[in-house]
């Protein structure tokens, strides 16, 4: 079984929810981040949390908390680079990094295995989730060997958009079912949180 690293991306400023740590919002009696940890931990061998600011607010989750290696809140691409460089330094045997958004409480339980199977079928460097015809670039599997190229693109070329950077590499989109709901439903507003609460009460939890 190939070792896979994982990173939960929670380094943003959550401006659409009034700031603060969106991943610490409650859903069904649990924080969003605790729900995500429960879903993704069995899928990977090492999990870290990408978050800026005082790491003590995440002590209860027993994860390494790693701030962006590139400052100024450079977006999820900075978090992906952070994860790649952390794995390369502390877990050099890991070749693939799975990234998970900190606001998506219904991540598929088979996300990593489906993406990893794609790497065995074809020569690709990035496997991106897709559902209902829409790509979800924050939820993807990345070859750790892309770290140097990503750092150069961010530092020298000021690239911040995932799609703009990843278009230079071999990308495969792995399709996931949206029944009973889209498993990549993410919470960007208080209204989204209400929708997620309704789905949770109905017991709609994809890929279980």
Helices and strands as residue ranges (DSSP letters): E 4-9, G 15-17, G 22-24, E 26-27, E 30-31, H 32-40, G 41-43, E 46-50, G 55-61, E 64-66, H 76-90, E 96-101, H 111-121, E 126-131, E 134-143, G 144-146, H 147-156, H 162-166, E 171-175, H 190-201
